[in-house]
């Protein structure tokens, strides 16, 4: 009886180990992200709607700055930064207060 239980336990462990070794590897998601300044609530609403139509998701809003992200297309190795020539505010890293 002990030998049968031991054999069964060994077979189960071997099967689990083989299944774990063959688990698919997922690559990390590469994100496109950017922020833009809005000056009023109606402008922020219009900007959020426009970016949502482009596939972006609003992830942060602070002092009128709206930040968005979306998964980068598979073909892109490094996501390009969207150019916003109509935005005169320079990019500044958030100090994280």
C-alpha positions as CSV (number, residue, x, y, z in Angstrom):
1,X,0.0,0.0,0.0
2,X,2.8,2.4,0.9
3,X,4.6,1.7,-2.4
4,X,1.4,2.4,-4.4
5,X,0.8,5.8,-2.6
6,X,4.5,6.7,-3.1
7,X,4.4,5.9,-6.8
8,X,1.2,7.9,-7.2
9,X,2.6,10.9,-5.4
10,X,5.8,10.8,-7.5
11,X,3.8,10.6,-10.7
12,X,1.7,13.6,-9.7
13,X,4.8,15.6,-8.7
14,X,6.5,14.8,-12.0
15,X,3.4,15.8,-14.0
16,X,3.2,19.1,-12.1
17,X,6.9,19.8,-12.6
18,X,6.6,19.1,-16.4
19,X,3.6,21.3,-16.7
20,X,5.3,24.2,-14.9
21,X,8.4,23.9,-17.1
22,X,6.3,24.3,-20.2
23,X,4.3,27.3,-19.0
24,X,4.1,30.0,-21.7
25,X,6.3,33.1,-21.1
26,X,4.4,36.4,-21.3
27,X,6.4,39.4,-22.5
28,X,5.9,42.6,-20.6
29,X,3.4,45.1,-22.1
30,X,5.0,48.2,-23.7
31,X,3.0,51.3,-23.2
32,X,2.5,54.5,-25.2
33,X,2.0,57.3,-22.7
34,X,1.8,61.1,-22.7
35,X,0.4,64.0,-20.8
36,X,-1.2,67.3,-22.0
37,X,-2.4,70.5,-20.3
38,X,-6.0,71.6,-20.3
39,X,-7.2,75.1,-19.3
40,X,-10.9,74.4,-18.5
41,X,-13.3,71.6,-17.8
42,X,-14.9,71.7,-21.3
43,X,-11.4,71.5,-22.9
44,X,-10.4,68.6,-20.6
45,X,-13.7,66.8,-21.5
46,X,-13.0,67.3,-25.2
47,X,-9.4,66.2,-24.9
48,X,-10.3,63.1,-22.9
49,X,-13.0,62.1,-25.5
50,X,-10.6,62.6,-28.4
51,X,-7.8,60.6,-26.8
52,X,-10.3,57.9,-25.9
53,X,-11.3,57.6,-29.5
54,X,-7.6,57.1,-30.3
55,X,-7.5,54.2,-27.9
56,X,-5.8,56.0,-24.9
57,X,-7.0,55.5,-21.3
58,X,-6.9,58.4,-18.9
59,X,-4.7,57.3,-16.0
60,X,-4.0,60.5,-14.1
61,X,-5.2,64.1,-13.7
62,X,-3.4,66.7,-11.7
63,X,-3.8,70.5,-11.8
64,X,-5.3,70.4,-15.3
65,X,-2.7,68.0,-16.7
66,X,-4.3,64.8,-18.2
67,X,-2.1,61.8,-18.6
68,X,-3.0,58.8,-20.9
69,X,-1.6,55.4,-21.8
70,X,-2.4,52.6,-24.2
71,X,-0.6,49.4,-25.2
72,X,1.9,50.0,-28.0
73,X,1.3,48.2,-31.3
74,X,3.2,44.9,-31.6
75,X,5.4,46.1,-34.4
76,X,6.8,49.0,-32.4
77,X,10.0,48.4,-30.5
78,X,10.1,51.9,-28.9
79,X,6.9,53.8,-28.8
80,X,7.1,57.3,-30.3
81,X,6.2,60.3,-28.2
82,X,3.2,62.1,-29.6
83,X,4.1,65.6,-30.8
84,X,1.9,68.3,-29.6
85,X,3.0,71.5,-31.3
86,X,0.0,73.4,-30.0
87,X,1.1,72.8,-26.4
88,X,3.6,75.4,-25.3
89,X,4.2,73.8,-21.9
90,X,7.5,71.9,-21.7
91,X,7.6,68.3,-20.3
92,X,8.7,68.2,-16.7
93,X,9.2,65.1,-14.6
94,X,6.8,64.9,-11.7
95,X,8.8,65.3,-8.5
96,X,6.3,63.0,-6.7
97,X,5.5,65.1,-3.7
